[in-house]
Amino acid sequence: MQTSFTAEQLRDPHIATANQILRKCVHCGFCTATCPTYVLLGDELDSPRGRIYLIKNMLERGEAATPETVKHIDRCLSCLSCMTTCPSGVHYMHLIDDARAHVEKTYKRPLVERLLRHVLAFLMPRPGLFKAALILSSLVRPLAPLIEKLGDKRLSSLLALIPKETPPPEIIGQPGLYPAEGEKRMRVALLRGCVQSVLDPGINAAAIRLMNRQGIEVVVADGSSCCGSLTHHMGKEADALARARQMVDAWSAAGVDRVIITASGCGTTIKDYGHMLRLDPAYREKAERVSAMARDITEFLVEIDLPKVSPPKLLRVAYHSACSMQHGQKIKTEPRRLLEGAGFTVSDVPEGHLCCGSAGTYNILQPDIAVKLRDRKVANIRSVAPDIIATGNIGCITQIGQATEIPILHTVELLDWAHGGHEPEILRQSSKG
């Protein structure tokens, strides 16, 4: 793709990066076939190729984003399926991230939308406040259908995502040191996380128990909550970079061999810290080291050669690969290999490359598209008749879980159970039912 940035514009390192990415696009259109929004809407501007044109024009002109451009950028899930498909190596992730930052700086959204985005960006990365908000919101959750009738699907979608009961906090997973059982093989840091630590603290607890039994010492650093992913994908770069620096400092001081992440959306961002902080001389090298140490929990368990075992119960598992796992981190075979090594029968989900519609705050901000994608995903999952669904991202668990009675849980919870841990609560409840 030809570009026409001026020499002055190219002195801006963000524009220079965008220019390099844009020039790699050859207009082939392979990305359109795997883009969820194009598959649903059939609009060229809701495909990666269409958005690339819009972003190019917006950045070349150096003007404020227009409502039309913002509409189509906002509809992007950042699922990164296009990057898996692209034969030219177009790094769409960095391009859409810079475009969102430009939108945030230059475009004034309608008041209600602006307030909603501010509230989400303030509450969700702060576990304490987020939990308090969930408790308060649960009181008005029954009003979601009425609110939707009054015309605000975003608020009703937000309320619908709130769990009926907020899980009690896990003692395992709080900041602290969790010693290895037997001979210590390695010392790792575990991302505590923000939303996941509130919605399902059992995920990190399962990861810690499993790693401890394999001789891994686990550190959960104080303050290592939000990685910055949520605000990064909302274009709020100052907040995202501040959180990235905080995480880099915490893990650099922890003296660890690896940084383990149990939410694949966070993992994609953390592995990109080296790029995000490349312009900060005080953090560039430290961020690159942290990115190099980052591993998804399944990636790490394969790395340490988790032994094969017999399953506690024969179950047919539908493995849903989160977009941030298969497209963002290119982790495709490891989770299935681990589940099969633990004795589970694993089925692939048809149209597995398409997003479930969660995508951070997308299912709140773009509810119509998110619901269509969710229902399509659930129908595909049902077609393989599984006993349970396994995935590696809390957003997918929440999104898919609200539309099916099939138990859905994190891959590491099944692995912990198979390797001597306790049966996940959701499976105990379903067996009683």
C-alpha positions as CSV (number, residue, x, y, z in Angstrom):
1,M,0.0,0.0,0.0
2,Q,1.4,3.4,-0.9
3,T,1.4,6.1,1.8
4,S,2.0,9.8,1.6
5,F,3.1,10.9,5.1
6,T,5.2,14.0,5.2
7,A,8.8,14.0,6.5
8,E,7.6,15.9,9.5
9,Q,4.9,13.3,10.2
10,L,7.4,10.5,10.0
11,R,9.4,12.1,12.8
12,D,6.6,10.9,15.1
13,P,7.7,7.3,16.0
14,H,4.0,6.2,16.1
15,I,3.4,7.5,12.6
16,A,6.7,5.9,11.4
17,T,5.6,2.5,12.8
18,A,2.1,2.9,11.3
19,N,3.7,3.8,7.9
20,Q,5.8,0.6,8.0
21,I,2.8,-1.5,8.8
22,L,0.6,0.1,6.1
23,R,3.2,-0.4,3.4
24,K,3.1,-4.2,4.0
25,C,-0.5,-4.5,3.0
26,V,-1.0,-5.6,-0.6
27,H,-4.8,-5.4,-0.6
28,C,-5.2,-9.2,-1.2
29,G,-8.3,-9.4,1.0
30,F,-7.4,-12.8,2.5
31,C,-8.2,-11.2,5.9
32,T,-11.8,-10.6,5.1
33,A,-12.7,-14.3,5.1
34,T,-11.6,-14.8,8.7
35,C,-12.7,-11.4,10.1
36,P,-15.8,-12.0,12.5
37,T,-17.3,-8.6,11.8
38,Y,-17.0,-8.9,8.1
39,V,-18.4,-12.4,8.2
40,L,-21.4,-11.1,10.1
41,L,-22.0,-7.6,8.5
42,G,-20.5,-8.0,5.0
43,D,-19.3,-4.4,5.0
44,E,-15.8,-3.8,3.6
45,L,-15.2,-1.1,6.1
46,D,-15.8,-3.7,8.9
47,S,-13.0,-5.8,7.5
48,P,-9.3,-5.4,8.4
49,R,-8.6,-4.2,4.8
50,G,-11.3,-1.6,5.1
51,R,-10.2,-0.4,8.5
52,I,-6.6,-0.2,7.2
53,Y,-7.8,2.3,4.5
54,L,-9.7,4.3,7.1
55,I,-6.7,4.4,9.5
56,K,-4.4,5.4,6.7
57,N,-6.5,8.3,5.6
58,M,-7.1,9.4,9.2
59,L,-3.4,9.4,10.1
60,E,-2.2,10.9,6.8
61,R,-4.5,13.8,7.1
62,G,-3.5,14.3,10.8
63,E,-7.0,15.3,11.6
64,A,-9.5,14.4,14.3
65,A,-11.2,11.0,13.8
66,T,-14.6,11.2,12.1
67,P,-17.8,9.5,13.4
68,E,-17.7,7.1,10.5
69,T,-14.1,6.1,11.1
70,V,-14.7,5.7,14.8
71,K,-17.7,3.5,14.2
72,H,-15.7,1.0,12.2
73,I,-12.7,1.1,14.4
74,D,-14.9,0.5,17.5
75,R,-16.4,-2.5,15.8
76,C,-13.0,-4.2,15.6
77,L,-12.7,-7.0,18.2
78,S,-8.9,-7.0,18.1
79,C,-9.3,-10.8,17.7
80,L,-6.2,-10.7,15.4
81,S,-7.6,-13.5,13.2
82,C,-6.5,-11.3,10.3
83,M,-2.8,-11.6,11.4
84,T,-3.0,-15.3,11.3
85,T,-4.4,-15.2,7.8
86,C,-2.3,-12.4,6.3
87,P,0.4,-13.7,3.9
88,S,2.2,-10.3,4.0
89,G,2.9,-10.1,7.7
90,V,0.8,-6.9,8.3
91,H,1.1,-6.2,12.1
92,Y,-2.5,-5.2,12.4
93,M,-2.5,-5.3,16.2
94,H,0.0,-2.4,16.5
95,L,-1.9,-0.4,13.8
96,I,-5.3,-0.7,15.4
97,D,-3.8,0.1,18.8
98,D,-2.3,3.3,17.5
99,A,-5.5,4.2,15.7
100,R,-7.5,3.8,19.0
101,A,-5.1,6.1,20.8
102,H,-5.6,8.6,18.0
103,V,-9.3,8.3,18.3
104,E,-9.1,8.8,22.1
105,K,-7.1,11.9,21.7
106,T,-9.0,13.6,18.9
107,Y,-12.6,12.4,19.0
108,K,-15.3,13.5,21.5
109,R,-17.8,10.7,22.0
110,P,-21.4,11.3,23.0
111,L,-21.7,12.0,26.8
112,V,-23.3,8.6,27.8
113,E,-20.8,6.6,25.9
114,R,-17.9,8.8,27.2
115,L,-19.1,8.2,30.8
116,L,-19.5,4.5,30.3
117,R,-16.0,4.1,29.0
118,H,-14.6,6.2,31.8
119,V,-16.4,4.1,34.4
120,L,-15.2,0.8,32.8
121,A,-11.6,2.0,32.5
122,F,-11.6,3.2,36.2
123,L,-13.4,0.2,37.9
124,M,-12.3,-2.9,36.0
125,P,-8.5,-2.6,36.5
126,R,-9.0,-2.1,40.3
127,P,-10.0,-5.4,41.9
128,G,-11.3,-3.9,45.1
129,L,-13.5,-1.3,43.5
130,F,-14.6,-3.8,40.8
131,K,-15.8,-6.3,43.3
132,A,-17.7,-3.6,45.2
133,A,-19.3,-2.4,42.0
134,L,-20.3,-6.0,41.2
135,I,-22.0,-6.4,44.6
136,L,-23.9,-3.1,44.1
137,S,-24.8,-3.9,40.5
138,S,-26.1,-7.3,41.4
139,L,-29.0,-5.5,43.2
140,V,-30.2,-4.0,39.9
141,R,-29.3,-7.0,37.7
142,P,-33.0,-8.1,37.5
143,L,-33.7,-4.7,35.9
144,A,-31.6,-5.5,32.8
145,P,-34.6,-6.4,30.6
146,L,-36.4,-3.2,31.6
147,I,-33.3,-1.1,30.9
148,E,-32.9,-2.7,27.4
149,K,-36.6,-1.8,26.7
150,L,-35.8,1.8,27.5
151,G,-33.2,1.7,24.7
152,D,-29.7,1.2,26.3
153,K,-28.4,-2.2,25.3
154,R,-25.0,-1.4,26.6
155,L,-26.1,-1.0,30.2
156,S,-28.4,-4.0,30.0
157,S,-25.5,-6.1,28.5
158,L,-23.2,-5.0,31.4
159,L,-25.8,-6.0,33.9
160,A,-26.4,-9.4,32.2
161,L,-22.6,-10.2,32.5
162,I,-22.7,-9.7,36.3
163,P,-22.6,-13.1,38.0
164,K,-25.6,-14.0,40.2
165,E,-23.2,-14.7,43.1
166,T,-19.7,-13.1,43.5
167,P,-17.3,-15.9,44.3
168,P,-15.6,-15.7,47.7
169,P,-11.9,-14.7,47.5
170,E,-9.4,-17.5,47.4
171,I,-6.6,-17.5,50.0
172,I,-4.4,-19.1,47.4
173,G,-3.7,-16.4,44.8
174,Q,-3.3,-13.4,47.1
175,P,0.0,-11.6,47.0
176,G,2.7,-13.7,48.6
177,L,5.1,-16.6,48.2
178,Y,3.8,-20.1,47.5
179,P,6.7,-22.6,48.0
180,A,7.4,-25.6,45.8
181,E,6.6,-29.1,47.1
182,G,9.7,-31.2,47.2
183,E,12.8,-30.1,45.3
184,K,12.5,-26.6,43.8
185,R,12.9,-26.6,40.1
186,M,12.2,-23.0,39.3
187,R,10.8,-19.7,40.7
188,V,8.1,-17.9,38.7
189,A,5.9,-14.9,39.1
190,L,2.1,-15.2,38.5
191,L,0.0,-12.4,37.3
192,R,-2.7,-11.8,39.9
193,G,-5.0,-10.0,37.4
194,C,-7.9,-7.7,37.9
195,V,-11.2,-8.9,36.5
196,Q,-10.3,-12.6,36.7
197,S,-9.2,-12.3,40.3
198,V,-12.7,-11.1,41.2
199,L,-14.9,-13.2,38.8
200,D,-13.0,-16.5,39.2
201,P,-10.2,-16.5,41.8
202,G,-10.2,-20.3,41.6
203,I,-8.3,-20.1,38.3
204,N,-5.1,-18.7,39.8
205,A,-5.5,-21.0,42.8
206,A,-5.6,-24.0,40.5
207,A,-2.5,-22.8,38.6
208,I,-0.5,-22.3,41.9
209,R,-1.5,-25.7,43.3
210,L,-0.5,-27.4,40.1
211,M,2.8,-25.6,39.7
212,N,3.7,-26.1,43.4
213,R,3.2,-29.9,43.0
214,Q,5.6,-29.8,40.1
215,G,8.3,-28.2,42.1
216,I,7.7,-24.6,41.0
217,E,7.9,-21.8,43.6
218,V,5.3,-19.1,42.8
219,V,5.5,-15.4,43.7
220,V,2.4,-13.3,43.4
221,A,3.8,-9.8,43.6
222,D,2.0,-7.1,45.6
223,G,0.3,-4.7,43.2
224,S,0.6,-7.0,40.2
225,S,-3.1,-6.8,39.3
226,C,-4.0,-5.1,36.0
227,C,-1.5,-5.5,33.1
228,G,-2.9,-2.5,31.3
229,S,-4.7,-4.5,28.6
230,L,-8.2,-3.2,29.2
231,T,-7.3,0.4,28.9
232,H,-4.8,-0.2,26.2
233,H,-7.5,-1.5,23.9
234,M,-9.7,1.5,24.8
235,G,-7.0,3.8,23.5
236,K,-6.2,5.1,27.0
237,E,-2.4,4.9,26.5
238,A,-1.2,6.9,29.5
239,D,-3.1,4.6,31.9
240,A,-2.0,1.4,30.0
241,L,1.7,2.4,29.9
242,A,1.6,3.4,33.6
243,R,0.3,-0.1,34.5
244,A,2.8,-1.8,32.2
245,R,5.6,0.0,34.0
246,Q,4.3,-1.0,37.4
247,M,4.2,-4.6,36.3
248,V,7.7,-4.5,34.8
249,D,9.0,-3.0,38.1
250,A,7.3,-5.6,40.2
251,W,8.5,-8.6,38.2
252,S,12.0,-7.2,37.6
253,A,12.4,-7.0,41.4
254,A,11.0,-10.5,42.1
255,G,14.0,-12.4,40.8
256,V,12.0,-14.9,38.7
257,D,12.7,-17.2,35.8
258,R,9.3,-16.8,34.1
259,V,6.2,-14.7,34.3
260,I,3.1,-16.9,34.2
261,I,-0.3,-15.6,32.9
262,T,-3.6,-17.5,33.2
263,A,-5.6,-15.0,31.1
264,S,-4.6,-15.1,27.5
265,G,-5.8,-11.6,26.8
266,C,-3.3,-10.3,29.4
267,G,-0.7,-12.6,28.0
268,T,-0.9,-11.0,24.5
269,T,-0.4,-7.6,26.0
270,I,2.4,-8.5,28.4
271,K,4.3,-10.2,25.6
272,D,4.1,-6.9,23.8
273,Y,5.5,-4.7,26.6
274,G,8.8,-4.5,24.7
275,H,7.0,-2.7,21.9
276,M,4.7,-0.7,24.1
277,L,7.6,0.8,26.1
278,R,10.1,0.9,23.3
279,L,10.2,4.7,23.4
280,D,10.9,4.9,27.2
281,P,14.7,4.6,27.7
282,A,14.2,3.8,31.4
283,Y,12.0,0.8,30.7
284,R,12.8,-0.4,27.2
285,E,15.3,-3.1,28.2
286,K,13.4,-4.2,31.3
287,A,10.2,-4.4,29.4
288,E,11.8,-6.6,26.7
289,R,13.1,-8.9,29.4
290,V,9.7,-9.3,31.0
291,S,8.1,-9.9,27.6
292,A,10.7,-12.6,26.9
293,M,9.9,-14.3,30.3
294,A,6.1,-14.2,29.8
295,R,4.4,-17.6,29.3
296,D,0.8,-18.6,29.2
297,I,0.2,-21.3,31.9
298,T,-0.3,-24.0,29.2
299,E,2.8,-22.9,27.3
300,F,4.7,-23.1,30.6
301,L,3.3,-26.5,31.6
302,V,4.5,-28.0,28.2
303,E,7.8,-26.3,28.7
304,I,8.4,-28.1,32.1
305,D,7.1,-31.4,30.6
306,L,4.0,-31.9,32.7
307,P,3.7,-35.7,33.1
308,K,0.8,-37.6,31.6
309,V,-1.8,-39.0,34.0
310,S,-5.1,-40.9,34.0
311,P,-8.2,-38.6,34.2
312,P,-10.2,-38.6,37.4
313,K,-13.3,-39.0,35.2
314,L,-13.8,-39.7,31.5
315,L,-15.1,-36.5,30.0
316,R,-15.5,-35.1,26.5
317,V,-14.0,-31.6,26.4
318,A,-14.7,-29.0,23.8
319,Y,-11.6,-26.8,23.7
320,H,-12.4,-23.2,22.8
321,S,-9.2,-21.4,21.8
322,A,-9.4,-17.8,22.8
323,C,-8.5,-15.3,20.0
324,S,-5.7,-13.9,22.2
325,M,-4.4,-17.4,22.6
326,Q,-4.4,-18.7,19.0
327,H,-4.0,-15.4,17.1
328,G,-2.4,-13.1,19.6
329,Q,0.2,-15.5,21.1
330,K,0.1,-18.2,18.4
331,I,-0.4,-20.9,21.0
332,K,-2.4,-23.6,19.2
333,T,-1.4,-27.1,20.1
334,E,-0.2,-26.9,23.7
335,P,-3.6,-26.7,25.6
336,R,-5.0,-29.6,23.6
337,R,-1.9,-31.7,24.1
338,L,-2.0,-31.1,27.9
339,L,-5.7,-32.0,28.1
340,E,-5.2,-35.2,26.1
341,G,-2.1,-36.0,28.2
342,A,-4.4,-35.7,31.2
343,G,-6.7,-38.3,29.7
344,F,-9.6,-36.1,28.5
345,T,-11.2,-36.6,25.1
346,V,-10.8,-33.3,23.3
347,S,-13.0,-32.0,20.4
348,D,-12.2,-29.0,18.3
349,V,-15.0,-26.4,17.9
350,P,-16.2,-25.7,14.3
351,E,-15.3,-22.2,13.1
352,G,-12.8,-22.2,15.9
353,H,-11.0,-19.2,14.4
354,L,-14.0,-16.9,14.9
355,C,-14.3,-14.8,18.1
356,C,-16.9,-15.5,20.8
357,G,-17.6,-11.7,21.1
358,S,-16.1,-11.1,24.5
359,A,-12.9,-9.1,23.6
360,G,-12.3,-7.2,26.8
361,T,-15.1,-4.6,27.0
362,Y,-16.4,-5.3,23.5
363,N,-19.4,-7.3,24.7
364,I,-20.5,-4.3,26.7
365,L,-19.7,-1.6,24.2
366,Q,-20.9,-3.5,21.1
367,P,-23.6,-5.8,22.5
368,D,-25.5,-6.5,19.2
369,I,-22.4,-7.9,17.4
370,A,-21.2,-9.6,20.6
371,V,-24.4,-11.5,21.1
372,K,-24.5,-12.7,17.5
373,L,-20.9,-14.0,17.8
374,R,-21.6,-15.6,21.2
375,D,-24.7,-17.4,19.9
376,R,-22.8,-18.6,16.8
377,K,-20.0,-19.9,19.0
378,V,-22.3,-21.6,21.4
379,A,-24.1,-23.3,18.5
380,N,-20.8,-24.6,17.2
381,I,-19.8,-25.9,20.6
382,R,-23.1,-27.7,21.0
383,S,-22.6,-29.4,17.7
384,V,-19.7,-31.5,19.2
385,A,-21.9,-32.5,22.2
386,P,-19.2,-32.0,25.0
387,D,-19.6,-32.7,28.7
388,I,-17.6,-29.5,29.5
389,I,-16.0,-26.5,27.7
390,A,-12.4,-25.6,28.4
391,T,-10.7,-22.3,27.5
392,G,-7.9,-20.0,28.6
393,N,-9.4,-16.6,29.0
394,I,-11.8,-15.3,31.7
395,G,-13.6,-13.1,29.1
396,C,-14.5,-16.1,27.0
397,I,-15.6,-18.0,30.1
398,T,-18.0,-15.2,31.1
399,Q,-19.3,-14.6,27.5
400,I,-19.9,-18.2,26.6
401,G,-21.1,-19.2,30.0
402,Q,-24.1,-16.9,30.0
403,A,-25.5,-18.6,27.0
404,T,-25.1,-22.3,27.7
405,E,-25.8,-24.7,30.5
406,I,-22.7,-26.7,29.6
407,P,-20.1,-26.2,32.3
408,I,-17.2,-23.9,31.1
409,L,-14.0,-23.5,33.0
410,H,-10.3,-22.7,32.6
411,T,-8.0,-25.4,31.1
412,V,-5.7,-25.2,34.2
413,E,-8.6,-26.1,36.5
414,L,-9.1,-29.4,34.6
415,L,-5.3,-30.0,34.6
416,D,-5.1,-29.3,38.3
417,W,-7.9,-31.8,39.0
418,A,-6.3,-34.4,36.8
419,H,-3.0,-34.0,38.5
420,G,-4.2,-34.5,42.1
421,G,-6.2,-31.3,42.8
422,H,-9.8,-31.1,43.9
423,E,-12.7,-31.2,41.5
424,P,-13.7,-27.8,40.2
425,E,-16.8,-26.4,41.9
426,I,-18.7,-26.0,38.7
427,L,-18.4,-29.7,37.9
428,R,-19.4,-30.6,41.5
429,Q,-22.5,-28.5,41.1
430,S,-23.4,-29.9,37.7
431,S,-23.1,-33.5,38.9
432,K,-25.4,-32.7,41.8
433,G,-27.9,-31.2,39.4
